[in-house]
Amino acid sequence: MQVKRFKQYEMIEVSWIDIVERSGWRTVKEAAEEDCIGIVSVGYFIANRKGTLNIASCVSRDNDCNVTSIPWGVIKQVRRLTYKEEPVDGEC
């Protein structure tokens, strides 16, 4: 996958494949039919590090944040998100 360049705090959407672990007994046939799961994460771009893409779902005004580090090997697509701010008419 070609790595795109993003600005820090830019909103992005990351499509990636995650592992699945299920506890409990099942037949070998049932176990053989298990698949990984597709995930879509949305967050603020924090860093593109060697081997991982780091995003945050929350960033404080003091620049503290949580972090989700996704290995590049499981990422299928990364895209920039844009939005159009609409005026609010007083109702939510």
NUMIKE-889880 format. One line per 3 residues: number of its first residue (from 0); their letters; for each residue x, y, z of N, C-alpha, C, CB. Coordinates in pm, 1 decimal. Last residue first. Glycine has a CB too. Layout:
BEGIN
NUM = A = X/Y/Z/X/Y/Z/X/Y/Z/X/Y/Z  ... $
//
This chain:
BEGIN
91 = CEG = -3112.3/2003.8/1822.0/-3015.1/1896.9/1802.9/-3084.5/1773.9/1747.9/-2942.8/1863.9/1934.6  -3181.8/2336.1/1718.3/-3228.8/2204.0/1760.3/-3121.9/2099.5/1731.5/-3361.1/2167.3/1688.7  -3065.8/2563.3/1616.3/-3106.6/2564.6/1755.8/-3158.9/2432.3/1806.8/-3209.5/2667.1/1775.7 $
88 = DVP = -2978.9/2518.2/1361.5/-3097.3/2604.2/1378.6/-3149.3/2605.6/1522.1/-3208.2/2558.4/1285.6  -2647.9/2540.7/1254.4/-2741.1/2476.2/1345.4/-2857.5/2571.5/1371.1/-2670.9/2435.8/1478.7  -2500.1/2510.3/932.6/-2549.3/2594.8/1041.7/-2651.1/2517.9/1126.4/-2612.8/2724.7/985.7 $
85 = EEK = -2252.8/2260.3/876.4/-2386.7/2312.9/848.0/-2429.6/2402.3/962.3/-2489.4/2198.1/826.7  -1943.3/2200.4/737.3/-2012.1/2243.8/857.6/-2143.8/2308.2/817.4/-1924.5/2342.2/940.0  -1849.6/1920.7/576.6/-1902.6/2053.5/552.2/-1982.2/2091.1/674.7/-1989.8/2059.4/422.2 $
82 = YTL = -1545.7/1733.3/579.4/-1682.3/1758.7/622.3/-1719.7/1901.3/588.3/-1699.0/1732.5/772.9  -1334.5/1458.5/497.7/-1368.7/1600.2/488.5/-1512.7/1616.1/535.4/-1349.9/1655.0/342.3  -1071.7/1233.7/560.4/-1213.1/1268.0/574.8/-1229.6/1418.3/564.0/-1269.6/1216.5/709.3 $
79 = RRV = -854.8/1029.3/373.5/-875.0/1158.2/438.6/-1025.8/1184.7/446.5/-800.8/1273.4/361.3  -803.6/681.1/424.5/-851.3/794.9/345.2/-877.1/915.5/433.6/-978.8/757.9/268.7  -651.1/376.9/376.2/-655.0/495.6/461.7/-703.8/609.4/374.4/-513.8/527.8/526.4 $
76 = QKI = -688.2/22.7/369.2/-710.7/153.1/306.3/-706.6/261.8/413.2/-846.6/155.9/230.1  -583.5/-197.8/506.3/-626.8/-214.5/367.2/-642.5/-80.9/295.5/-758.2/-290.8/362.3  -349.3/-300.7/744.1/-426.9/-189.1/689.5/-456.5/-212.7/542.2/-351.8/-55.8/708.1 $
73 = VGW = -176.3/-485.1/838.5/-318.1/-522.7/839.8/-408.2/-414.2/781.1/-362.0/-553.5/981.6  77.9/-373.0/824.5/55.0/-500.4/757.5/-91.0/-542.5/752.0/133.3/-606.2/825.3  84.5/-151.9/992.1/62.8/-130.8/848.4/31.0/-261.1/775.0/185.7/-65.6/786.1 $
70 = PIS = -91.4/-177.2/1299.4/21.4/-221.5/1215.8/-10.8/-204.2/1066.8/56.1/-369.7/1245.8  -206.3/98.6/1474.8/-249.3/-8.3/1384.1/-129.8/-49.2/1298.4/-369.9/37.8/1294.2  -269.7/228.7/1779.8/-158.0/200.1/1688.8/-196.0/78.7/1605.3/-23.6/174.8/1767.7 $
67 = TVN = -447.3/478.6/1919.5/-465.6/346.6/1860.2/-352.9/330.1/1759.3/-608.7/330.3/1792.5  -444.9/678.0/2211.2/-381.0/637.2/2086.1/-425.0/496.1/2047.8/-227.2/643.9/2098.8  -550.0/991.9/2355.3/-543.4/846.2/2358.7/-478.5/803.6/2226.9/-687.5/780.1/2378.2 $
64 = CDN = -355.6/1288.0/2434.6/-451.3/1210.8/2355.9/-445.1/1063.3/2392.1/-425.0/1229.4/2206.5  -280.3/1632.7/2484.3/-276.6/1495.6/2533.3/-379.8/1418.0/2453.7/-304.5/1487.5/2688.4  -295.5/1904.6/2418.5/-230.7/1811.0/2326.3/-199.8/1675.7/2388.4/-103.9/1871.1/2274.5 $
61 = DRS = -460.4/2053.4/2572.2/-319.0/2052.8/2611.8/-235.8/1957.8/2525.6/-305.8/2013.7/2758.9  -708.5/1994.7/2482.4/-656.1/2126.9/2444.7/-508.5/2141.1/2483.4/-739.1/2238.5/2511.7  -689.2/1646.5/2381.8/-721.8/1755.0/2474.3/-664.7/1886.7/2422.3/-667.3/1724.4/2616.0 $
58 = VCS = -843.1/1432.2/2154.9/-723.0/1511.2/2179.7/-763.1/1626.6/2270.9/-658.5/1563.4/2045.3  -958.1/1110.0/2063.1/-976.0/1230.1/2145.0/-841.3/1298.4/2162.8/-1039.0/1195.2/2283.2  -873.1/913.4/1900.3/-1014.6/948.2/1890.1/-1044.8/1075.0/1968.7/-1102.1/832.9/1940.3 $
55 = AIN = -577.9/901.6/1704.3/-640.9/929.4/1833.3/-787.2/961.5/1810.9/-569.8/1046.0/1906.8  -340.2/680.8/1544.9/-451.5/774.3/1540.9/-506.3/791.6/1682.3/-562.6/725.1/1443.7  -55.7/568.7/1379.7/-112.1/605.9/1508.6/-221.8/710.3/1489.4/-2.3/659.3/1602.7 $
52 = LTG = 56.5/293.2/1210.8/-13.9/419.6/1190.6/-80.9/451.2/1323.3/-119.0/412.1/1070.9  375.1/119.8/1201.9/240.8/147.4/1254.9/188.8/283.6/1212.5/241.5/138.6/1406.2  623.9/87.7/1073.8/544.3/-29.9/1107.3/404.5/-2.8/1157.2/614.2/-107.2/1207.8 $
49 = KRN = 741.6/380.6/1180.9/788.2/259.9/1113.5/704.7/141.8/1161.8/940.2/235.5/1139.9  450.7/594.5/1194.9/576.8/542.9/1245.8/617.1/418.9/1167.8/566.4/511.3/1395.9  284.4/859.7/1155.4/311.6/745.4/1069.1/449.7/696.0/1110.1/304.4/783.1/913.8 $
46 = AIF = 61.0/1004.2/1395.7/195.6/978.1/1343.3/193.8/856.9/1251.3/296.1/956.0/1458.6  -208.3/1105.1/1410.2/-105.5/1145.2/1506.2/33.7/1124.1/1448.1/-120.6/1066.7/1637.3  -518.9/1189.5/1282.2/-386.0/1139.4/1248.7/-286.3/1195.3/1349.9/-345.7/1178.7/1102.5 $
43 = YGV = -808.2/1116.5/1462.0/-712.3/1220.4/1425.4/-577.6/1155.1/1395.2/-698.4/1326.4/1538.9  -1032.4/864.5/1323.7/-965.1/941.7/1428.1/-875.9/1049.2/1370.6/-883.8/850.6/1516.5  -1197.0/559.6/1286.2/-1192.6/700.5/1247.7/-1124.9/776.5/1359.9/-1335.8/757.5/1218.7 $
40 = SVI = -1178.3/231.2/1160.0/-1149.8/323.5/1269.6/-1140.7/464.6/1213.4/-1018.0/284.5/1343.7  -1328.8/-60.5/1078.3/-1310.7/75.6/1029.1/-1293.2/164.8/1151.7/-1432.6/122.6/939.2  -1243.8/-402.3/1019.4/-1266.8/-292.2/1112.9/-1250.4/-160.4/1038.8/-1169.5/-300.0/1234.3 $
37 = GIC = -1325.1/-736.4/953.4/-1291.8/-605.5/898.3/-1332.7/-496.0/995.5/-1360.0/-584.7/762.0  -1187.3/-1025.0/1105.3/-1297.3/-929.4/1095.5/-1246.2/-796.8/1040.1/-1364.0/-908.4/1233.4  -1108.7/-1359.3/995.9/-1075.9/-1234.3/1062.5/-1190.5/-1136.9/1038.2/-939.9/-1176.3/1011.3 $
34 = DEE = -1317.5/-1651.1/1031.8/-1243.7/-1552.3/954.8/-1203.3/-1436.6/1043.8/-1326.7/-1502.4/836.5  -1384.5/-2001.2/1063.5/-1367.9/-1869.0/1125.3/-1284.2/-1779.1/1034.8/-1301.6/-1881.4/1265.1  -1390.1/-2255.9/966.8/-1468.9/-2155.7/894.2/-1459.4/-2015.8/953.6/-1612.6/-2197.6/890.7 $
31 = AAE = -1254.6/-2414.0/1142.6/-1191.5/-2390.6/1012.8/-1264.0/-2281.7/933.7/-1188.1/-2520.1/931.9  -1440.0/-2438.1/1348.5/-1320.0/-2356.9/1370.1/-1252.6/-2320.6/1237.9/-1221.1/-2431.3/1460.3  -1619.1/-2617.2/1231.4/-1664.3/-2482.1/1265.5/-1544.2/-2388.8/1282.6/-1749.9/-2484.2/1394.7 $
28 = KVT = -1445.8/-2840.4/1211.2/-1507.6/-2783.5/1090.8/-1554.6/-2640.6/1117.2/-1626.2/-2870.9/1044.0  -1392.2/-2892.1/1476.7/-1281.2/-2849.4/1391.5/-1336.2/-2785.5/1264.7/-1188.5/-2969.1/1356.6  -1652.8/-2756.7/1686.9/-1594.2/-2863.0/1606.0/-1479.0/-2806.3/1524.2/-1700.5/-2927.7/1513.6 $
25 = RWG = -1587.6/-2591.9/1996.7/-1653.8/-2601.8/1866.9/-1587.5/-2713.3/1788.5/-1647.4/-2466.9/1788.8  -1593.8/-2435.7/2316.5/-1567.7/-2551.9/2232.1/-1648.4/-2544.7/2104.1/-1599.5/-2680.9/2306.9  -1458.8/-2112.2/2400.4/-1564.0/-2213.8/2395.9/-1529.2/-2323.9/2297.1/-1698.2/-2150.4/2358.6 $
22 = SRE = -1372.1/-1798.6/2247.5/-1355.7/-1902.7/2348.2/-1471.6/-2001.0/2336.7/-1348.4/-1841.8/2491.3  -1220.9/-1665.7/1967.4/-1347.7/-1706.5/2027.4/-1319.8/-1817.2/2128.8/-1449.3/-1754.6/1918.2  -1070.8/-1400.7/1818.4/-1046.7/-1511.1/1910.4/-1179.7/-1542.1/1976.3/-935.2/-1476.5/2017.1 $
19 = VID = -954.0/-1249.6/1531.1/-1072.9/-1290.6/1604.4/-1032.3/-1407.8/1693.0/-1191.2/-1329.2/1507.3  -769.4/-958.5/1424.5/-780.1/-1100.0/1459.4/-912.6/-1125.5/1530.7/-661.0/-1144.1/1548.4  -863.6/-725.6/1165.3/-826.7/-759.6/1302.6/-840.2/-909.4/1325.1/-914.0/-682.3/1403.3 $
16 = IWS = -782.7/-512.7/902.5/-825.8/-648.2/939.0/-774.0/-679.3/1078.6/-774.6/-754.3/835.5  -909.4/-181.4/822.0/-805.4/-277.9/854.1/-866.2/-409.5/898.5/-713.0/-223.2/962.5  -932.6/148.0/724.3/-995.4/16.3/709.4/-885.5/-87.1/729.1/-1066.3/-0.3/568.1 $
13 = VEI = -950.4/458.2/868.6/-858.7/347.5/843.3/-939.6/217.7/836.8/-748.1/339.3/954.1  -987.9/795.8/803.4/-1060.1/669.6/821.9/-964.9/557.6/780.9/-1194.8/665.4/737.3  -895.0/1105.7/962.6/-878.4/998.6/864.6/-964.8/878.6/902.2/-730.2/957.0/854.2 $
10 = MEY = -839.1/1447.2/1015.5/-930.5/1334.5/1036.0/-912.9/1233.3/923.2/-1078.0/1383.2/1043.2  -529.8/1574.8/1133.0/-623.0/1560.9/1021.4/-710.4/1437.8/1045.8/-546.6/1549.5/884.9  -337.4/1581.5/1328.3/-475.3/1608.8/1369.7/-575.2/1606.6/1253.0/-481.5/1743.5/1438.6 $
7 = QKF = -80.4/1647.3/1097.6/-117.6/1608.0/1233.0/-255.6/1664.2/1266.2/-12.3/1657.0/1335.8  -155.9/1560.1/760.0/-114.7/1659.7/858.1/-157.2/1611.0/996.3/-176.4/1800.2/826.0  -31.1/1282.1/570.0/-139.1/1352.6/638.3/-79.1/1455.1/733.6/-231.3/1253.2/714.8 $
4 = RKV = 46.6/1104.9/281.4/93.6/1199.6/381.9/-27.3/1273.1/439.1/197.0/1300.1/321.2  5.6/753.2/227.3/-27.2/893.0/200.7/28.9/979.3/312.4/-180.5/913.0/187.3  178.8/480.0/109.0/149.1/557.7/229.1/123.2/701.9/189.5/265.2/548.8/332.0 $
1 = QM = 54.1/221.0/-83.4/127.3/346.9/-86.9/82.7/430.3/33.2/103.2/423.5/-222.1  83.6/-117.7/0.0/0.0/0.0/0.0/88.3/124.3/0.0/-95.3/-0.3/121.1 $
//
